[in-house]
């Protein structure tokens, strides 16, 4: 893909990266993910499979692939997941094939997965993974967001508040931390991280030949 990294006429291609956003529920990660996909060309969202019930407003194939437990376990057995984990008593997994196809085509892939999945991706894909942890500005803000979202019952929200503490404790395994106090500012931070990571020298394939060619012309 020529995305202006080293210039679109250079023959320099870019190796796709795996961009992971994690956070406790209610920290704004889903909103940030949607904004990123809308505004960053060539960024593709990984759609996970889950055994949890569909929430109002969710769309099959856009938000998740909703599958039952036997189907999920069959997919695990067939090696169809790049990673999978139990989260809130349900199973969530990242289908392997679309991710591999996107990366092979030089596109970047965005993952909205928990810390367990991030760890598995990191151990499989190493430096191709860039991870960002989103923190809420306060417990009050987190609670407020979970209630205004109002997609879950009160018991579910209470459970999520409790689990938010556990999830947050894994912040130190991430490359970048963004506190989401203001969605516009947080988006700008996440977008800048992605852009800077795209421009890393080791992700730009063919730079040697590009620079050699220019030097030959300059010396010629
Ligand atoms: P929710 O049910 O609110 O959509 O998601 C609950 C949690 O599961 C979130 O923290 C989300 O990041 C995580 N999650 C969603 N998809 C996956 C996945 O494919 N793998 C893993 N490990 N976690 C996921």
py3Dmol code that shows the C-alpha trace and the ligand (Angstrom):
import py3Dmol

protein = """\
ATOM      1  CA  UNK A   1       0.000   0.000   0.000  1.00  0.00           C
ATOM      2  CA  UNK A   2       1.237   3.457  -0.802  1.00  0.00           C
ATOM      3  CA  UNK A   3      -0.092   5.655   1.969  1.00  0.00           C
ATOM      4  CA  UNK A   4       2.362   8.478   1.691  1.00  0.00           C
ATOM      5  CA  UNK A   5       4.768   6.830   4.059  1.00  0.00           C
ATOM      6  CA  UNK A   6       7.840   7.277   1.886  1.00  0.00           C
ATOM      7  CA  UNK A   7       6.008   8.730  -1.094  1.00  0.00           C
ATOM      8  CA  UNK A   8       3.543   7.137  -3.454  1.00  0.00           C
ATOM      9  CA  UNK A   9       5.937   6.858  -6.417  1.00  0.00           C
ATOM     10  CA  UNK A  10       8.763   5.312  -4.460  1.00  0.00           C
ATOM     11  CA  UNK A  11       7.959   1.616  -4.695  1.00  0.00           C
ATOM     12  CA  UNK A  12       8.050   1.574  -0.926  1.00  0.00           C
ATOM     13  CA  UNK A  13       5.333  -0.629   0.542  1.00  0.00           C
ATOM     14  CA  UNK A  14       4.264  -0.882   4.126  1.00  0.00           C
ATOM     15  CA  UNK A  15       3.894  -3.981   6.255  1.00  0.00           C
ATOM     16  CA  UNK A  16       0.445  -3.991   7.883  1.00  0.00           C
ATOM     17  CA  UNK A  17       0.240  -3.677  11.666  1.00  0.00           C
ATOM     18  CA  UNK A  18      -2.145  -5.025  14.285  1.00  0.00           C
ATOM     19  CA  UNK A  19      -3.540  -2.134  16.297  1.00  0.00           C
ATOM     20  CA  UNK A  20      -5.155  -3.207  19.582  1.00  0.00           C
ATOM     21  CA  UNK A  21      -7.451  -1.063  21.717  1.00  0.00           C
ATOM     22  CA  UNK A  22      -8.379  -2.415  25.153  1.00  0.00           C
ATOM     23  CA  UNK A  23     -10.181  -0.863  28.117  1.00  0.00           C
ATOM     24  CA  UNK A  24     -12.764  -1.619  30.758  1.00  0.00           C
ATOM     25  CA  UNK A  25     -16.331  -1.489  29.330  1.00  0.00           C
ATOM     26  CA  UNK A  26     -17.535   2.105  29.263  1.00  0.00           C
ATOM     27  CA  UNK A  27     -14.187   3.826  28.738  1.00  0.00           C
ATOM     28  CA  UNK A  28     -15.113   4.811  25.173  1.00  0.00           C
ATOM     29  CA  UNK A  29     -13.200   2.201  23.229  1.00  0.00           C
ATOM     30  CA  UNK A  30     -16.052   1.292  20.869  1.00  0.00           C
ATOM     31  CA  UNK A  31     -16.618   4.946  19.908  1.00  0.00           C
ATOM     32  CA  UNK A  32     -12.896   5.450  19.344  1.00  0.00           C
ATOM     33  CA  UNK A  33     -12.713   2.312  17.194  1.00  0.00           C
ATOM     34  CA  UNK A  34     -15.570   3.489  14.964  1.00  0.00           C
ATOM     35  CA  UNK A  35     -13.983   6.942  14.559  1.00  0.00           C
ATOM     36  CA  UNK A  36     -10.641   5.380  13.637  1.00  0.00           C
ATOM     37  CA  UNK A  37     -12.113   3.101  10.982  1.00  0.00           C
ATOM     38  CA  UNK A  38     -14.046   6.029   9.485  1.00  0.00           C
ATOM     39  CA  UNK A  39     -11.074   8.352   9.357  1.00  0.00           C
ATOM     40  CA  UNK A  40      -8.009   6.205   8.760  1.00  0.00           C
ATOM     41  CA  UNK A  41      -7.805   4.897   5.180  1.00  0.00           C
ATOM     42  CA  UNK A  42      -6.846   1.249   4.847  1.00  0.00           C
ATOM     43  CA  UNK A  43      -7.687   0.403   8.470  1.00  0.00           C
ATOM     44  CA  UNK A  44      -9.943  -2.613   8.818  1.00  0.00           C
ATOM     45  CA  UNK A  45     -11.829  -3.621  11.958  1.00  0.00           C
ATOM     46  CA  UNK A  46     -11.511  -7.222  13.083  1.00  0.00           C
ATOM     47  CA  UNK A  47     -15.020  -8.554  13.790  1.00  0.00           C
ATOM     48  CA  UNK A  48     -14.953 -11.077  16.630  1.00  0.00           C
ATOM     49  CA  UNK A  49     -17.149 -14.086  17.242  1.00  0.00           C
ATOM     50  CA  UNK A  50     -18.908 -14.246  20.612  1.00  0.00           C
ATOM     51  CA  UNK A  51     -21.265 -16.509  22.530  1.00  0.00           C
ATOM     52  CA  UNK A  52     -22.894 -13.583  24.346  1.00  0.00           C
ATOM     53  CA  UNK A  53     -26.441 -12.541  23.373  1.00  0.00           C
ATOM     54  CA  UNK A  54     -26.869  -9.696  20.897  1.00  0.00           C
ATOM     55  CA  UNK A  55     -27.608  -6.281  22.459  1.00  0.00           C
ATOM     56  CA  UNK A  56     -30.254  -3.942  21.040  1.00  0.00           C
ATOM     57  CA  UNK A  57     -28.799  -2.007  18.132  1.00  0.00           C
ATOM     58  CA  UNK A  58     -26.074  -4.531  17.396  1.00  0.00           C
ATOM     59  CA  UNK A  59     -25.772  -5.989  13.920  1.00  0.00           C
ATOM     60  CA  UNK A  60     -24.623  -9.503  13.040  1.00  0.00           C
ATOM     61  CA  UNK A  61     -21.344  -9.342  11.124  1.00  0.00           C
ATOM     62  CA  UNK A  62     -20.748  -5.684  11.950  1.00  0.00           C
ATOM     63  CA  UNK A  63     -20.428  -5.750  15.749  1.00  0.00           C
ATOM     64  CA  UNK A  64     -19.854  -9.474  16.196  1.00  0.00           C
ATOM     65  CA  UNK A  65     -20.586 -12.845  14.711  1.00  0.00           C
ATOM     66  CA  UNK A  66     -23.028 -14.228  17.267  1.00  0.00           C
ATOM     67  CA  UNK A  67     -22.545 -17.961  17.625  1.00  0.00           C
ATOM     68  CA  UNK A  68     -23.645 -20.581  20.144  1.00  0.00           C
ATOM     69  CA  UNK A  69     -21.238 -22.388  22.393  1.00  0.00           C
ATOM     70  CA  UNK A  70     -20.970 -25.639  20.346  1.00  0.00           C
ATOM     71  CA  UNK A  71     -20.231 -23.655  17.183  1.00  0.00           C
ATOM     72  CA  UNK A  72     -17.638 -21.525  19.013  1.00  0.00           C
ATOM     73  CA  UNK A  73     -15.906 -24.607  20.414  1.00  0.00           C
ATOM     74  CA  UNK A  74     -15.892 -26.199  16.966  1.00  0.00           C
ATOM     75  CA  UNK A  75     -14.153 -23.101  15.595  1.00  0.00           C
ATOM     76  CA  UNK A  76     -11.588 -23.331  18.415  1.00  0.00           C
ATOM     77  CA  UNK A  77     -10.967 -26.990  17.562  1.00  0.00           C
ATOM     78  CA  UNK A  78     -10.523 -26.187  13.879  1.00  0.00           C
ATOM     79  CA  UNK A  79      -7.898 -23.533  14.688  1.00  0.00           C
ATOM     80  CA  UNK A  80     -10.053 -20.778  13.220  1.00  0.00           C
ATOM     81  CA  UNK A  81      -9.177 -18.222  15.912  1.00  0.00           C
ATOM     82  CA  UNK A  82      -6.036 -16.131  16.120  1.00  0.00           C
ATOM     83  CA  UNK A  83      -6.817 -15.784  19.840  1.00  0.00           C
ATOM     84  CA  UNK A  84      -9.814 -16.390  22.063  1.00  0.00           C
ATOM     85  CA  UNK A  85     -10.720 -15.890  25.735  1.00  0.00           C
ATOM     86  CA  UNK A  86     -13.464 -16.114  28.346  1.00  0.00           C
ATOM     87  CA  UNK A  87     -14.682 -12.618  29.217  1.00  0.00           C
ATOM     88  CA  UNK A  88     -17.671 -12.023  31.568  1.00  0.00           C
ATOM     89  CA  UNK A  89     -18.680 -15.723  31.365  1.00  0.00           C
ATOM     90  CA  UNK A  90     -18.882 -15.621  27.586  1.00  0.00           C
ATOM     91  CA  UNK A  91     -16.370 -16.583  24.932  1.00  0.00           C
ATOM     92  CA  UNK A  92     -14.891 -14.144  22.456  1.00  0.00           C
ATOM     93  CA  UNK A  93     -12.505 -14.922  19.618  1.00  0.00           C
ATOM     94  CA  UNK A  94     -10.779 -13.265  16.666  1.00  0.00           C
ATOM     95  CA  UNK A  95     -11.333 -15.092  13.352  1.00  0.00           C
ATOM     96  CA  UNK A  96      -7.942 -15.728  11.792  1.00  0.00           C
ATOM     97  CA  UNK A  97      -8.623 -15.664   8.019  1.00  0.00           C
ATOM     98  CA  UNK A  98      -9.747 -12.018   7.547  1.00  0.00           C
ATOM     99  CA  UNK A  99      -6.818 -10.743   9.614  1.00  0.00           C
ATOM    100  CA  UNK A 100      -4.261 -12.725   7.655  1.00  0.00           C
ATOM    101  CA  UNK A 101      -5.780 -11.590   4.348  1.00  0.00           C
ATOM    102  CA  UNK A 102      -5.714  -7.916   5.390  1.00  0.00           C
ATOM    103  CA  UNK A 103      -2.131  -8.024   6.638  1.00  0.00           C
ATOM    104  CA  UNK A 104      -0.964  -9.831   3.507  1.00  0.00           C
ATOM    105  CA  UNK A 105      -2.512  -7.013   1.459  1.00  0.00           C
ATOM    106  CA  UNK A 106      -0.599  -4.433   3.524  1.00  0.00           C
ATOM    107  CA  UNK A 107      -3.660  -3.173   5.374  1.00  0.00           C
ATOM    108  CA  UNK A 108      -3.752  -2.451   9.105  1.00  0.00           C
ATOM    109  CA  UNK A 109      -6.198  -4.261  11.371  1.00  0.00           C
ATOM    110  CA  UNK A 110      -7.896  -2.788  14.433  1.00  0.00           C
ATOM    111  CA  UNK A 111      -8.773  -5.090  17.359  1.00  0.00           C
ATOM    112  CA  UNK A 112     -11.170  -4.351  20.206  1.00  0.00           C
ATOM    113  CA  UNK A 113     -10.135  -7.218  22.484  1.00  0.00           C
ATOM    114  CA  UNK A 114      -9.352  -7.731  26.163  1.00  0.00           C
ATOM    115  CA  UNK A 115      -5.938  -8.107  27.845  1.00  0.00           C
ATOM    116  CA  UNK A 116      -5.910 -11.895  27.490  1.00  0.00           C
ATOM    117  CA  UNK A 117      -6.376 -11.658  23.736  1.00  0.00           C
ATOM    118  CA  UNK A 118      -3.760  -8.907  23.510  1.00  0.00           C
ATOM    119  CA  UNK A 119      -1.252 -11.132  25.272  1.00  0.00           C
ATOM    120  CA  UNK A 120      -1.951 -14.002  22.863  1.00  0.00           C
ATOM    121  CA  UNK A 121      -1.600 -11.744  19.822  1.00  0.00           C
ATOM    122  CA  UNK A 122       1.646 -10.332  21.179  1.00  0.00           C
ATOM    123  CA  UNK A 123       3.133 -13.782  21.692  1.00  0.00           C
ATOM    124  CA  UNK A 124       2.134 -14.792  18.139  1.00  0.00           C
ATOM    125  CA  UNK A 125       2.765 -11.622  16.174  1.00  0.00           C
ATOM    126  CA  UNK A 126       5.411  -9.820  18.268  1.00  0.00           C
ATOM    127  CA  UNK A 127       6.434  -6.451  16.886  1.00  0.00           C
ATOM    128  CA  UNK A 128       3.537  -6.358  14.404  1.00  0.00           C
ATOM    129  CA  UNK A 129       1.282  -5.641  17.395  1.00  0.00           C
ATOM    130  CA  UNK A 130       0.809  -2.079  18.716  1.00  0.00           C
ATOM    131  CA  UNK A 131      -1.371  -1.916  21.830  1.00  0.00           C
ATOM    132  CA  UNK A 132      -3.217   0.990  23.432  1.00  0.00           C
ATOM    133  CA  UNK A 133      -5.058   0.888  26.754  1.00  0.00           C
ATOM    134  CA  UNK A 134      -7.898   3.383  27.237  1.00  0.00           C
ATOM    135  CA  UNK A 135      -8.590   4.474  30.828  1.00  0.00           C
ATOM    136  CA  UNK A 136     -11.671   6.349  32.051  1.00  0.00           C
ATOM    137  CA  UNK A 137     -10.903   9.669  33.808  1.00  0.00           C
ATOM    138  CA  UNK A 138     -12.648   8.450  37.003  1.00  0.00           C
ATOM    139  CA  UNK A 139     -14.853   5.721  38.457  1.00  0.00           C
ATOM    140  CA  UNK A 140     -17.808   8.161  38.404  1.00  0.00           C
ATOM    141  CA  UNK A 141     -17.333   8.783  34.682  1.00  0.00           C
ATOM    142  CA  UNK A 142     -17.149   5.038  34.026  1.00  0.00           C
ATOM    143  CA  UNK A 143     -20.359   4.381  35.955  1.00  0.00           C
ATOM    144  CA  UNK A 144     -22.131   7.251  34.223  1.00  0.00           C
ATOM    145  CA  UNK A 145     -21.164   5.963  30.773  1.00  0.00           C
ATOM    146  CA  UNK A 146     -22.290   2.434  31.565  1.00  0.00           C
ATOM    147  CA  UNK A 147     -25.679   3.714  32.733  1.00  0.00           C
ATOM    148  CA  UNK A 148     -26.290   6.104  29.830  1.00  0.00           C
ATOM    149  CA  UNK A 149     -25.407   3.342  27.399  1.00  0.00           C
ATOM    150  CA  UNK A 150     -28.314   1.514  29.058  1.00  0.00           C
ATOM    151  CA  UNK A 151     -27.943  -1.576  26.935  1.00  0.00           C
ATOM    152  CA  UNK A 152     -27.348  -3.802  29.919  1.00  0.00           C
ATOM    153  CA  UNK A 153     -29.396  -4.658  32.984  1.00  0.00           C
ATOM    154  CA  UNK A 154     -28.430  -3.183  36.373  1.00  0.00           C
ATOM    155  CA  UNK A 155     -26.936  -6.488  37.502  1.00  0.00           C
ATOM    156  CA  UNK A 156     -24.798  -6.669  34.374  1.00  0.00           C
ATOM    157  CA  UNK A 157     -23.609  -3.077  34.937  1.00  0.00           C
ATOM    158  CA  UNK A 158     -22.730  -3.846  38.549  1.00  0.00           C
ATOM    159  CA  UNK A 159     -20.757  -6.869  37.365  1.00  0.00           C
ATOM    160  CA  UNK A 160     -18.937  -4.803  34.755  1.00  0.00           C
ATOM    161  CA  UNK A 161     -17.981  -2.135  37.322  1.00  0.00           C
ATOM    162  CA  UNK A 162     -16.447  -4.840  39.488  1.00  0.00           C
ATOM    163  CA  UNK A 163     -14.580  -6.367  36.574  1.00  0.00           C
ATOM    164  CA  UNK A 164     -13.366  -2.943  35.384  1.00  0.00           C
ATOM    165  CA  UNK A 165     -10.897  -2.909  38.279  1.00  0.00           C
ATOM    166  CA  UNK A 166      -9.445  -6.274  37.235  1.00  0.00           C
ATOM    167  CA  UNK A 167      -9.227  -5.248  33.590  1.00  0.00           C
ATOM    168  CA  UNK A 168      -7.475  -1.975  34.500  1.00  0.00           C
ATOM    169  CA  UNK A 169      -4.801  -3.806  36.457  1.00  0.00           C
ATOM    170  CA  UNK A 170      -3.366  -5.020  33.133  1.00  0.00           C
ATOM    171  CA  UNK A 171      -2.590  -1.538  31.802  1.00  0.00           C
ATOM    172  CA  UNK A 172       1.128  -2.119  32.290  1.00  0.00           C
ATOM    173  CA  UNK A 173       1.294  -4.722  29.520  1.00  0.00           C
ATOM    174  CA  UNK A 174       0.330  -2.094  26.889  1.00  0.00           C
ATOM    175  CA  UNK A 175       2.548   0.115  24.713  1.00  0.00           C
ATOM    176  CA  UNK A 176       0.451   3.289  25.097  1.00  0.00           C
ATOM    177  CA  UNK A 177      -2.050   4.610  27.656  1.00  0.00           C
ATOM    178  CA  UNK A 178      -4.744   7.158  26.779  1.00  0.00           C
ATOM    179  CA  UNK A 179      -7.055   8.643  29.444  1.00  0.00           C
ATOM    180  CA  UNK A 180     -10.380   9.348  27.765  1.00  0.00           C
ATOM    181  CA  UNK A 181     -11.520  12.557  29.434  1.00  0.00           C
ATOM    182  CA  UNK A 182     -12.676  14.119  26.170  1.00  0.00           C
ATOM    183  CA  UNK A 183     -13.506  11.971  23.156  1.00  0.00           C
ATOM    184  CA  UNK A 184     -12.077  14.436  20.612  1.00  0.00           C
ATOM    185  CA  UNK A 185      -8.752  14.707  22.423  1.00  0.00           C
ATOM    186  CA  UNK A 186      -8.581  10.945  23.032  1.00  0.00           C
ATOM    187  CA  UNK A 187      -9.283  10.293  19.347  1.00  0.00           C
ATOM    188  CA  UNK A 188      -6.509  12.653  18.292  1.00  0.00           C
ATOM    189  CA  UNK A 189      -4.115  10.815  20.629  1.00  0.00           C
ATOM    190  CA  UNK A 190      -5.037   7.375  19.318  1.00  0.00           C
ATOM    191  CA  UNK A 191      -4.904   8.558  15.701  1.00  0.00           C
ATOM    192  CA  UNK A 192      -1.434  10.043  16.247  1.00  0.00           C
ATOM    193  CA  UNK A 193      -0.169   6.811  17.786  1.00  0.00           C
ATOM    194  CA  UNK A 194      -1.378   4.824  14.775  1.00  0.00           C
ATOM    195  CA  UNK A 195       0.097   7.309  12.307  1.00  0.00           C
ATOM    196  CA  UNK A 196       3.489   7.368  14.023  1.00  0.00           C
ATOM    197  CA  UNK A 197       3.588   3.570  14.174  1.00  0.00           C
ATOM    198  CA  UNK A 198       2.753   3.360  10.455  1.00  0.00           C
ATOM    199  CA  UNK A 199       5.775   5.532   9.691  1.00  0.00           C
ATOM    200  CA  UNK A 200       8.272   3.403  11.626  1.00  0.00           C
ATOM    201  CA  UNK A 201      11.230   2.578   9.440  1.00  0.00           C
ATOM    202  CA  UNK A 202      10.951  -1.181   9.932  1.00  0.00           C
ATOM    203  CA  UNK A 203       7.358  -1.134   8.639  1.00  0.00           C
ATOM    204  CA  UNK A 204       8.382   0.473   5.344  1.00  0.00           C
ATOM    205  CA  UNK A 205       9.593  -2.214   2.998  1.00  0.00           C
ATOM    206  CA  UNK A 206      11.846  -1.236   0.054  1.00  0.00           C
ATOM    207  CA  UNK A 207      13.425   1.898   1.518  1.00  0.00           C
ATOM    208  CA  UNK A 208      16.960   0.705   0.634  1.00  0.00           C
ATOM    209  CA  UNK A 209      16.162   0.453  -3.066  1.00  0.00           C
ATOM    210  CA  UNK A 210      14.254   3.737  -3.002  1.00  0.00           C
ATOM    211  CA  UNK A 211      17.115   5.683  -1.450  1.00  0.00           C
ATOM    212  CA  UNK A 212      19.741   3.887  -3.565  1.00  0.00           C
ATOM    213  CA  UNK A 213      17.816   4.845  -6.719  1.00  0.00           C
ATOM    214  CA  UNK A 214      17.722   8.503  -5.714  1.00  0.00           C
ATOM    215  CA  UNK A 215      21.405   8.500  -4.837  1.00  0.00           C
ATOM    216  CA  UNK A 216      22.282   7.005  -8.216  1.00  0.00           C
ATOM    217  CA  UNK A 217      20.321   9.737  -9.955  1.00  0.00           C
ATOM    218  CA  UNK A 218      21.982  12.407  -7.841  1.00  0.00           C
ATOM    219  CA  UNK A 219      25.441  11.054  -8.523  1.00  0.00           C
ATOM    220  CA  UNK A 220      24.707  10.134 -12.165  1.00  0.00           C
TER     221      UNK A 220
END
"""
ligand_1 = """\
24
LIG
P -18.653 -6.592 24.993
O -19.446 -7.790 25.423
O -18.884 -5.397 25.874
O -18.845 -6.278 23.526
O -17.121 -6.961 25.158
C -16.622 -7.407 26.364
C -15.123 -7.490 26.304
O -14.699 -8.521 25.408
C -14.440 -6.203 25.827
O -13.388 -5.915 26.723
C -13.884 -6.576 24.480
O -12.689 -5.871 24.203
C -13.614 -8.057 24.662
N -13.563 -8.750 23.371
C -14.349 -8.550 22.285
N -13.997 -9.359 21.284
C -12.943 -10.092 21.721
C -12.116 -11.089 21.122
O -12.267 -11.498 19.972
N -11.132 -11.611 21.898
C -10.910 -11.208 23.169
N -9.894 -11.755 23.838
N -11.665 -10.247 23.770
C -12.661 -9.709 23.053
"""
view = py3Dmol.view(width=600, height=400)
view.addModel(protein, "pdb")
view.setStyle({"model": 0}, {"cartoon": {"style": "trace"}})
view.addModel(ligand_1, "xyz")
view.setStyle({"model": 1}, {"stick": {}})
view.zoomTo()
view.show()
